[in-house]
């Protein structure tokens, strides 16, 4: 039976029983989203399973809490990112560009933990071919090619332990009882992807905002009631944002993002939100013939192809979560043939590059107003913290003067508009990591006070 739904404007709250391209109230385009107005019986049954029996408030000190053992994926990098392991009953959203390796990563994780792989994009045969290529036998993995969320929830609720494996007795095959099935021993559920699912409760097509939100609500309710961890794969838009309503990120417990250059080997798994651990943690993987392999020493990966004693190359130390990592900043400064010289930034913010070029021109009198400036972070890394300022400025200065920096020097620090070198977080940890990898000269806020002092080290 179809539910009564209406279309609500996400800008002004105007409600109408039919869809319009333009909101009749506020005039916003494409802002009307289909929304369920009557709670479905199926949804109510699912949600009532994990509602508390009493609505009266409790003292926090009297709340009973049972510590649940986290599920270990067998990948130290993945477990680090999710906070030490996957929490039973949690819902995780994994997003990333097409072809970056989201399905490959989760297939490896599922092979370690065991569970159910729900595919709305590929057939079971296609998943089998990929698993064979990755060397995954898959004895503890069950495949379900389905896009109806009600059917998926029904299968999850009825599945025996470890992704569909039945329990053998001497006389017959037994299915685990409901009480046994609530012991968090079903393993893991992967949904690939949320944009392909649809609910019979709504008329909208799969991938619409209403369908994505409603299907996610049902999956979250099932995960909480059954105590089963669920990882949802989500697509991203061409701008790089997670497709679907922004509220989707607020609904789930953890949001992960897999990034990197599609045709490069390095892959970076980043935490954007985590209710069970630290945010901004990263895990480093390398794509090989056997799939994604974790990298124990990320600094060595990003510096393995570095060419020493070349002008424009500077090594900096960045903090990704709680981990210091060394990456190479490359700069190229050449005379421009254009009326407006180009400023190209790959791996750092474009506006930040413009700011650093202006500081170099003003504080050092560097005549690069008629030069093209290109800056690249090797290995496909993207740096967002200001601690790379000094390294970027030194790389540009080195390329302009055609003088290489000491190959054993590591540079980090924030640059102010007055040319001063400002302190950054975790300076001691950055220094220790650089010295551990053999860098003997540290150019940082502790050793130089301004850009002029740093530039003098180039001679």
C-alpha positions, 0 to 999 in steps of 0.5 A: 500500500502506498503511503501518503506523501507530500512535497516540501520546499527545503528553503521555505517549508511550503507543502504541496501534494504535487511536485513543481520545478519552482516553489510557488511560495519562495520561487526556489528551483528544484527545492521540493522534496518528496516527504512521507507524512504517514509513518508506514506500518513496516517502518513503525514495526522496525523502529519500535524494536529499539525504542525504550519501553519508558519515556520518563527521563533517566539520570545519566549515572543510572543508564546501563551501558554494555560495552560492545566488542568492535569488529576488526577488519584485519586492516590496521589502516581501516580500523584506525580510521573508524576508531579502532574497529566497527561498532555493532549496530553502527551505520557508516557512509562511505563516499568517493569518486567513481572508480576510486576503489570503494567497492574493492576496499569494502569487499576486502573488509567483508572477506575478513569479517564476513556478512552480507553484500547487497548490490544494486549496481552489479549482479552476483556474477560481476561481484564474483569476477571481481572477488576472483581477481582480488583473490577472495574466495568468499566462503563467509560472504553472501551476495544479494542483488536487490534494490527494494529496501523492504526486501533487503531489510527482510533478508537482513532480519532473517539472515543467520550468523555470519552473512547467511552461513547456517549452523550444521548439526549431526542430524539436520541444518539448523537456523539460529533462533531470533534470540541468538541472532541478536548477539551481533554475530551476523557480521557486516552488511554492505549496501552498494549503493544507497542511490540505487535503492527505492522503497515501495512507500514512495512514488519517486524514482531511485536516487531522488532525495526522498527515496535516499532519505527514506531508505537510509532511515529504514536501514538505520532502524534495522541496524539499531534493532538488530545490532548489525553494523551497516556500511552504505556506499554513496556517490559524489557529485561532480563538485565532490560533495556526497550526493543526496540530502545533506541530512544523510550525513547527520543521520549516520554514525560515521562518514568516510571519504576515499580520495586520491588520483584515479590513475595513481596508486595512493588512496586516502581514507579520511574520516569526516564524522565519527561518533565512536572515534576521532575525526580527520583520521586518515588511512593510507592504501595503495592500489595494486594488482591484488586490490587495495593494500594498506601502507604502514609507512605513508611518508615513505610512499609519498617520498619514494619517487622524489628526485633530490637536488632539484630546484622547486622540490621541498619536503613538508610535514603535515598532520592528518588526524593524529598522524604526522606525514611527510609529503613533497611540494613541487613548484615550477615558475616559468615566464608567462606568455599570457597577459594574465599569468597562470596560477595552478594549484594541485593539492592545495587551495588555489586562493592560498596559493594566490595569497602566498605569491602576493606575500613573496612579491611584497615581503621579498620583492620577488618579481614573479608578476609576469611568471606562471606559477605551478604548485603540486603535492606529489602522490595525490595528497590534498593539504588543507592546513596552513602548516604547508605555507612555508614549504610552498613559499620555499618551493616557489622561491627555489624554482624562481632562483633555480637553487635547490634546497638541502635535500635533508631539510623538512619545512613547515610553518604558517605564513602571515601577511607580514611575512612572519612565520607563525607557530602550528600545532604538534610541532614536536611530533612533526619534528620527531617524524622528520628526524626519524626519516633522516631529515637533519635540517628542520626549517620551522617556527622554532628555527626561523622567525620570518620569510626573509630568514627562511629565504637566506637558507637558499643562498 
